[in-house]
């Protein structure tokens, strides 16, 4: 089989920058394994391009948005790359040529025929970073870009970590990066996540956090009794009754009590917020703490269905066995609708590289002692096999932090943004005295808030953060 370089034109086209904007997906040839010369398999990686504002000058920057653990998405009728609208504003200001690159194994970027454990060994951050480097080199040749056309990378959450690591590993290719809500430190037992959630509810009302805590303990107690399980299924108006025979009450507890956490991580994304949840949890007129919990979940369901424009009269519930069946399915499109969800792939990455297991394992923690590290390790083993034990996970996480440096990374020209409400900030760089590692903390903002579509009613803090990003980029691009 041909090498990646000789196979390139089979998967791409021969554009000029003047015709760069397109509504069609493009494809770039990548090596399956960048680190084994004997493996000559080539696959097609999806990317998108927008040249609307590109001036074609020798010093016009190139913006590359890195995809994370999800599908790349589509380009709309105005050929703007969805999900990165703030960067389109930056692109217009700087006259940048824009690309978006899908992560291997997600969306339509499928390096192997299926998602078997044997094939997933090529899914790693290290391989993804090599994809980025080869993409930049190839696009420079394809578009006849100059060394003075400097590449600026953008990414949020896991992709925020990727752009930081790419700047670390390939400083000769990448001039600067903007990392939104990047969890740079891999951690097996990520207990800080629910600790931050607890603090968020306590900041609204101290009694709110305590009521959530006690309500979770009450629900956990009911899950131990078959009659209690029936009561919970009815009170929470679940679409399917709780599967009490799977032996995973930890999973059932997570399904019932952790949904409010979403509204901390995405504090400013929904019309419902922490204060709305606390209004219910402290209001005795709703009944017992379990009744209040059920009312909170009903409120959340109502808000989520409004956002998705899909009506539902019950709260979705998937039993542990059904979830395992889904995640053990090695097909890219297991639902038969042509869509790739990415759950199996991301779970594999957490079980091999990152951990990020959100635990509540003591009586004092927000959801009590039932969401243990053992539950998460068992989850990895139930999906991928017994070899994925705690020792293997620990070694993978240690390797990740050794490879990239965690929060002790030494890198230049990277902007780190964090919302003050985001629980993931505990694993990121939130302070820096180094002007080459700029940190922008956004009060009352959530996970990747600065990546959202700019709106007139955005908070002053968010608007200020975007202006700071623009100012810093302006300085760095000219360096």
C-alpha positions as CSV (number, residue, x, y, z in Angstrom):
1,X,0.0,0.0,0.0
2,X,1.1,3.5,-0.7
3,X,2.6,5.8,1.9
4,X,0.6,8.7,3.3
5,X,2.5,11.3,1.3
6,X,2.0,9.5,-2.1
7,X,-1.6,8.7,-1.3
8,X,-2.5,12.3,-0.3
9,X,-4.1,13.3,-3.6
10,X,-6.3,10.3,-3.6
11,X,-8.2,11.7,-0.7
12,X,-8.0,15.4,-1.3
13,X,-8.3,17.9,-4.0
14,X,-6.0,20.6,-5.4
15,X,-7.4,23.9,-4.3
16,X,-6.2,27.4,-4.3
17,X,-6.9,29.6,-1.3
18,X,-9.4,31.7,-3.3
19,X,-11.7,28.6,-3.6
20,X,-11.0,27.3,-0.1
21,X,-14.5,27.8,1.3
22,X,-16.6,24.7,0.8
23,X,-19.7,23.0,2.1
24,X,-18.2,19.6,1.5
25,X,-16.1,17.5,3.8
26,X,-12.5,17.0,2.7
27,X,-10.2,14.1,3.4
28,X,-6.6,13.9,4.3
29,X,-4.5,10.7,4.2
30,X,-2.9,9.6,7.5
31,X,-0.8,6.7,8.6
32,X,-2.7,4.3,10.9
33,X,0.4,4.1,13.1
34,X,2.8,7.0,13.0
35,X,5.4,5.2,15.1
36,X,5.7,1.9,13.3
37,X,7.4,2.2,9.9
38,X,6.4,-1.4,9.0
39,X,2.7,-0.5,9.3
40,X,1.9,1.1,6.0
41,X,-1.9,1.2,6.3
42,X,-3.4,4.6,5.3
43,X,-6.8,5.9,6.3
44,X,-8.9,9.1,5.5
45,X,-9.2,11.8,8.1
46,X,-12.1,14.3,7.7
47,X,-11.5,18.0,7.7
48,X,-13.3,21.2,6.8
49,X,-12.0,24.5,5.4
50,X,-13.2,28.1,5.3
51,X,-11.3,30.7,3.4
52,X,-13.9,33.5,3.5
53,X,-11.6,36.0,5.2
54,X,-8.2,34.7,4.1
55,X,-6.2,37.5,2.5
56,X,-3.6,35.3,0.9
57,X,-0.8,37.4,2.3
58,X,2.5,35.9,3.3
59,X,1.8,36.7,6.9
60,X,-1.9,35.8,7.0
61,X,-2.4,33.3,9.9
62,X,-3.9,29.8,9.6
63,X,-6.4,28.8,12.2
64,X,-6.9,25.1,13.0
65,X,-9.7,24.0,15.3
66,X,-9.0,20.5,16.7
67,X,-11.9,18.1,17.2
68,X,-12.2,16.1,20.4
69,X,-14.2,13.2,21.5
70,X,-17.1,13.8,19.1
71,X,-18.1,14.1,15.5
72,X,-16.8,17.1,13.5
73,X,-20.3,18.2,12.7
74,X,-21.5,19.9,9.5
75,X,-20.9,23.1,7.7
76,X,-24.0,25.3,7.4
77,X,-25.3,27.1,4.4
78,X,-23.1,30.1,5.0
79,X,-20.0,27.9,5.1
80,X,-19.2,28.8,8.7
81,X,-17.7,25.9,10.7
82,X,-20.3,25.2,13.4
83,X,-19.3,25.2,17.0
84,X,-16.4,27.6,16.6
85,X,-18.1,30.9,15.8
86,X,-15.9,33.0,18.1
87,X,-12.9,31.9,16.1
88,X,-14.7,32.9,12.9
89,X,-14.8,36.4,14.4
90,X,-11.1,36.2,15.2
91,X,-10.5,34.9,11.6
92,X,-12.3,37.9,10.1
93,X,-10.2,40.3,12.2
94,X,-6.9,38.6,11.3
95,X,-7.7,37.5,7.8
96,X,-7.1,33.9,8.6
97,X,-7.6,30.7,6.6
98,X,-9.6,28.3,8.8
99,X,-9.5,24.5,9.1
100,X,-11.2,22.1,11.4
101,X,-9.8,18.6,11.9
102,X,-11.7,15.6,13.2
103,X,-10.1,13.3,15.7
104,X,-9.3,9.8,14.6
105,X,-11.9,7.2,15.5
106,X,-14.7,9.8,15.9
107,X,-17.4,10.9,13.5
108,X,-16.4,9.9,9.9
109,X,-12.7,9.6,10.6
110,X,-12.5,5.8,10.9
111,X,-9.0,4.4,10.7
112,X,-10.1,0.7,11.1
113,X,-13.0,-1.4,10.1
114,X,-14.4,-1.6,13.6
115,X,-13.8,-0.6,17.2
116,X,-12.5,-3.9,18.5
117,X,-10.0,-3.7,21.4
118,X,-7.3,-4.9,18.9
119,X,-8.1,-1.9,16.6
120,X,-8.5,0.6,19.4
121,X,-4.8,0.3,20.2
122,X,-4.3,3.0,17.5
123,X,-6.5,5.4,19.4
124,X,-4.4,7.6,21.6
125,X,-3.5,11.3,22.2
126,X,0.0,10.5,20.9
127,X,-1.3,9.3,17.6
128,X,-3.8,12.2,17.4
129,X,-1.0,14.7,17.9
130,X,1.0,13.1,15.1
131,X,-2.1,13.4,12.9
132,X,-2.1,17.1,13.6
133,X,1.5,17.5,12.7
134,X,1.2,15.6,9.5
135,X,-1.9,17.5,8.6
136,X,-0.2,20.8,9.0
137,X,2.8,19.7,6.9
138,X,0.5,18.4,4.2
139,X,-1.8,21.4,4.1
140,X,1.3,23.7,3.9
141,X,2.3,21.9,0.7
142,X,-1.2,21.6,-0.7
143,X,-2.0,25.3,-0.3
144,X,1.6,26.5,-1.0
145,X,1.6,28.3,2.4
146,X,4.7,30.0,3.6
147,X,6.6,29.7,6.9
148,X,5.3,33.2,7.7
149,X,1.7,31.9,7.5
150,X,1.6,30.9,11.2
151,X,-0.6,28.2,12.5
152,X,-2.8,29.0,15.5
153,X,-4.6,26.1,17.1
154,X,-7.9,26.1,19.0
155,X,-9.6,23.4,21.1
156,X,-11.9,22.9,24.1
157,X,-11.9,20.4,26.9
158,X,-9.9,17.3,25.8
159,X,-9.2,19.1,22.5
160,X,-7.9,22.0,24.6
161,X,-5.3,19.6,26.1
162,X,-4.5,18.4,22.6
163,X,-3.7,21.9,21.2
164,X,-1.5,22.6,24.3
165,X,0.4,19.3,23.8
166,X,0.7,20.0,20.1
167,X,2.3,23.3,20.8
168,X,4.6,21.6,23.2
169,X,5.6,18.8,20.8
170,X,5.7,20.7,17.5
171,X,6.7,24.3,18.2
172,X,8.3,24.5,14.8
173,X,4.9,23.9,13.2
174,X,2.5,25.6,15.6
175,X,3.0,29.2,16.6
176,X,0.3,29.6,19.3
177,X,-2.8,27.9,20.8
178,X,-6.0,28.8,22.6
179,X,-6.9,26.0,25.1
180,X,-10.4,26.3,26.6
181,X,-11.2,24.4,29.8
182,X,-8.3,22.0,29.2
183,X,-7.9,19.2,31.8
184,X,-4.1,18.9,31.3
185,X,-3.6,16.6,34.3
186,X,-4.7,13.0,33.9
187,X,-6.0,11.6,37.1
188,X,-7.5,8.3,38.0
189,X,-9.6,9.3,41.0
190,X,-11.1,12.6,40.0
191,X,-12.9,13.3,43.3
192,X,-12.4,17.0,42.9
193,X,-15.2,17.0,40.3
194,X,-18.0,16.4,42.7
195,X,-16.3,18.5,45.3
196,X,-16.6,21.5,42.9
197,X,-20.2,20.6,42.2
198,X,-20.9,20.6,46.0
199,X,-19.2,24.0,46.3
200,X,-21.3,25.4,43.5
201,X,-24.6,24.4,45.2
202,X,-23.3,25.5,48.6
203,X,-22.5,28.9,47.1
204,X,-26.2,29.3,46.2
205,X,-27.4,28.1,49.6
206,X,-25.6,26.0,52.1
207,X,-28.7,24.0,52.9
208,X,-29.0,23.2,49.2
209,X,-25.8,21.2,49.0
210,X,-26.6,19.5,52.3
211,X,-30.1,18.5,51.0
212,X,-28.6,17.2,47.8
213,X,-26.2,15.1,49.9
214,X,-28.9,13.7,52.2
215,X,-31.3,13.1,49.3
216,X,-28.6,11.0,47.5
217,X,-28.1,9.0,50.7
218,X,-31.9,8.4,50.9
219,X,-32.0,7.3,47.3
220,X,-29.1,5.0,47.8
221,X,-30.9,3.4,50.7
222,X,-34.1,2.8,48.7
223,X,-32.1,1.2,45.9
224,X,-31.2,-1.6,48.2
225,X,-34.9,-2.6,48.6
226,X,-36.9,-4.0,45.6
227,X,-40.0,-2.1,46.8
228,X,-37.8,1.1,47.1
229,X,-36.7,0.6,43.5
230,X,-40.3,0.6,42.3
231,X,-41.0,3.7,44.3
232,X,-38.0,5.5,42.7
233,X,-39.0,4.4,39.2
234,X,-42.4,6.0,39.7
235,X,-41.3,9.1,41.5
236,X,-38.7,9.9,38.9
237,X,-41.1,9.0,36.0
238,X,-38.5,6.9,34.3
239,X,-39.2,5.7,30.8
240,X,-38.1,2.2,31.9
241,X,-38.2,0.8,35.4
242,X,-34.9,0.6,37.2
243,X,-33.0,-2.7,36.6
244,X,-32.5,-3.9,40.1
245,X,-31.1,-7.3,39.0
246,X,-27.9,-6.1,37.4
247,X,-26.0,-5.8,40.7
248,X,-24.9,-2.3,39.9
249,X,-26.7,0.0,42.3
250,X,-23.8,2.4,41.9
251,X,-24.9,2.9,38.3
252,X,-28.5,3.3,39.2
253,X,-27.5,5.9,41.8
254,X,-25.5,7.8,39.2
255,X,-28.4,7.8,36.8
256,X,-30.7,9.3,39.5
257,X,-28.6,11.8,41.4
258,X,-25.8,13.2,39.2
259,X,-27.9,14.9,36.5
260,X,-27.8,18.3,38.4
261,X,-24.1,18.2,38.0
262,X,-24.5,18.9,34.3
263,X,-25.9,22.3,35.2
264,X,-22.8,23.2,37.1
265,X,-20.4,22.1,34.4
266,X,-22.6,23.9,31.8
267,X,-23.7,26.7,34.2
268,X,-24.4,29.3,31.5
269,X,-25.6,27.0,28.7
270,X,-29.2,26.5,29.8
271,X,-32.0,28.6,31.1
272,X,-32.0,26.5,34.2
273,X,-29.1,27.1,36.6
274,X,-27.8,26.2,40.0
275,X,-30.1,28.6,41.8
276,X,-33.2,27.1,40.1
277,X,-32.2,23.6,41.3
278,X,-31.6,25.0,44.8
279,X,-35.0,26.7,44.8
280,X,-36.6,23.2,44.7
281,X,-34.1,21.4,47.0
282,X,-34.7,23.8,49.9
283,X,-38.5,24.1,49.4
284,X,-40.3,21.8,51.8
285,X,-43.6,22.2,49.9
286,X,-42.3,19.7,47.3
287,X,-42.2,17.0,50.0
288,X,-39.4,14.7,51.0
289,X,-35.8,15.2,49.7
290,X,-36.4,12.3,47.3
291,X,-39.5,14.1,46.0
292,X,-37.5,17.3,45.6
293,X,-34.8,15.3,43.7
294,X,-37.5,13.9,41.4
295,X,-38.9,17.4,40.9
296,X,-35.4,18.7,40.0
297,X,-34.9,15.9,37.4
298,X,-38.3,16.7,35.9
299,X,-37.3,20.4,35.6
300,X,-34.0,19.4,34.0
301,X,-35.9,17.0,31.6
302,X,-38.2,19.9,30.6
303,X,-35.3,22.2,29.9
304,X,-33.3,19.6,27.9
305,X,-36.3,18.7,25.8
306,X,-36.8,22.3,25.0
307,X,-33.2,22.6,23.9
308,X,-33.4,19.5,21.8
309,X,-36.9,20.3,20.5
310,X,-37.9,16.6,21.3
311,X,-40.8,16.2,23.6
312,X,-40.6,13.5,26.3
313,X,-43.1,12.6,29.1
314,X,-40.6,10.5,31.0
315,X,-37.0,10.6,32.1
316,X,-34.7,8.5,30.0
317,X,-33.2,5.6,31.8
318,X,-30.8,2.9,30.4
319,X,-30.0,-0.1,32.6
320,X,-26.4,-1.1,33.2
321,X,-26.6,-4.2,31.0
322,X,-28.1,-2.3,28.1
323,X,-25.4,0.4,28.4
324,X,-22.7,-2.3,28.4
325,X,-24.3,-3.9,25.3
326,X,-24.0,-0.5,23.6
327,X,-20.4,0.2,24.6
328,X,-19.3,-3.4,23.9
329,X,-20.6,-3.1,20.3
330,X,-17.6,-2.7,18.0
331,X,-19.6,-1.1,15.2
332,X,-19.1,2.6,14.4
333,X,-22.8,3.0,13.9
334,X,-24.4,0.6,16.3
335,X,-27.7,2.4,16.4
336,X,-28.2,1.8,12.7
337,X,-28.8,5.5,11.9
338,X,-25.4,6.2,10.4
339,X,-24.3,8.3,13.4
340,X,-21.3,7.7,15.6
341,X,-21.8,8.5,19.2
342,X,-18.2,8.0,20.4
343,X,-19.0,6.6,23.8
344,X,-16.9,3.4,23.3
345,X,-14.0,5.4,22.0
346,X,-13.9,8.0,24.8
347,X,-14.4,5.3,27.4
348,X,-11.4,3.5,26.0
349,X,-9.3,6.6,26.2
350,X,-10.3,7.2,29.8
351,X,-9.5,3.6,30.7
352,X,-6.0,3.7,29.0
353,X,-4.7,7.3,29.2
354,X,-6.7,9.7,31.3
355,X,-8.8,8.2,34.1
356,X,-11.0,11.3,34.9
357,X,-13.2,8.9,36.9
358,X,-15.6,11.1,38.9
359,X,-16.0,9.6,42.4
360,X,-17.9,10.1,45.6
361,X,-16.6,7.5,47.9
362,X,-17.0,8.8,51.5
363,X,-20.0,9.5,53.5
364,X,-19.1,13.2,53.6
365,X,-18.9,13.6,49.8
366,X,-21.8,15.0,47.9
367,X,-23.4,11.7,46.8
368,X,-22.2,9.6,49.7
369,X,-19.8,6.6,49.5
370,X,-21.4,4.6,46.6
371,X,-19.7,6.0,43.5
372,X,-16.3,4.4,44.1
373,X,-13.2,4.1,42.0
374,X,-13.8,0.3,42.0
375,X,-17.1,0.9,40.2
376,X,-15.2,2.8,37.4
377,X,-12.5,0.2,37.1
378,X,-15.1,-2.6,36.9
379,X,-16.8,-0.5,34.2
380,X,-13.6,-0.6,32.1
381,X,-13.2,-4.3,32.6
382,X,-16.8,-5.1,31.8
383,X,-16.4,-3.3,28.5
384,X,-12.9,-4.1,27.4
385,X,-11.9,-7.2,29.4
386,X,-10.1,-8.1,32.6
387,X,-6.8,-6.8,31.4
388,X,-8.0,-3.2,32.0
389,X,-7.5,-3.3,35.7
390,X,-6.5,-0.6,38.1
391,X,-2.7,-1.3,37.6
392,X,-3.0,-0.8,33.9
393,X,-5.1,2.4,34.3
394,X,-2.6,3.8,36.9
395,X,0.3,3.1,34.5
396,X,-1.5,4.7,31.6
397,X,-2.3,7.9,33.6
398,X,1.2,8.1,34.9
399,X,2.6,7.7,31.3
400,X,0.3,10.5,30.1
401,X,1.5,13.0,32.8
402,X,5.1,12.0,32.2
403,X,4.7,12.5,28.5
404,X,3.1,16.0,28.7
405,X,3.8,17.3,32.1
406,X,0.3,17.7,33.5
407,X,-0.2,21.1,35.0
408,X,3.6,21.5,35.3
409,X,3.9,21.7,31.5
410,X,6.5,24.2,30.2
411,X,5.1,25.7,27.0
412,X,4.9,29.1,25.4
413,X,2.3,31.1,23.5
414,X,-0.7,29.3,24.9
415,X,-3.9,30.9,26.3
416,X,-5.7,28.9,28.9
417,X,-9.3,29.9,29.6
418,X,-11.5,28.5,32.5
419,X,-14.9,29.2,33.7
420,X,-15.1,29.7,37.5
421,X,-18.0,27.3,37.7
422,X,-16.4,24.5,35.7
423,X,-15.5,21.4,37.8
424,X,-12.8,20.5,35.2
425,X,-10.8,23.5,36.1
426,X,-9.3,21.5,39.0
427,X,-7.2,19.6,36.4
428,X,-6.1,22.7,34.4
429,X,-3.7,25.6,34.7
430,X,-5.7,28.4,36.4
431,X,-2.7,30.6,37.5
432,X,0.4,31.7,35.7
433,X,2.8,34.6,36.1
434,X,4.4,33.7,32.7
435,X,3.0,36.1,30.0
436,X,3.7,33.3,27.5
437,X,1.2,31.1,29.3
438,X,-1.7,33.5,29.7
439,X,-4.6,32.4,31.9
440,X,-8.0,33.9,31.6
441,X,-10.4,33.0,34.4
442,X,-14.0,33.9,33.6
443,X,-16.2,34.5,36.6
444,X,-19.6,32.8,36.6
445,X,-18.8,31.0,33.4
446,X,-18.8,27.3,32.7
447,X,-17.1,24.6,30.6
448,X,-15.7,26.0,27.3
449,X,-18.0,29.1,27.7
450,X,-15.7,31.2,25.5
451,X,-16.2,28.8,22.6
452,X,-19.9,29.4,22.5
453,X,-21.7,31.5,19.8
454,X,-21.3,35.2,20.8
455,X,-24.6,36.7,21.8
456,X,-25.6,40.2,22.6
457,X,-26.7,39.1,26.1
458,X,-23.4,37.4,26.9
459,X,-22.1,38.4,30.3
460,X,-19.6,41.2,30.6
461,X,-17.1,38.7,31.9
462,X,-17.4,36.5,28.8
463,X,-17.2,39.5,26.4
464,X,-14.1,40.7,28.3
465,X,-12.5,37.3,28.0
466,X,-12.9,37.1,24.3
467,X,-11.5,40.6,23.9
468,X,-8.4,39.5,25.9
469,X,-8.0,36.5,23.7
470,X,-8.1,38.8,20.6
471,X,-5.6,41.2,22.1
472,X,-3.1,38.4,23.1
473,X,-3.4,36.7,19.7
474,X,-2.8,40.0,18.0
475,X,0.4,40.4,19.8
476,X,1.6,36.8,19.3
477,X,0.7,36.6,15.6
478,X,3.0,39.6,15.0
479,X,5.9,38.1,16.9
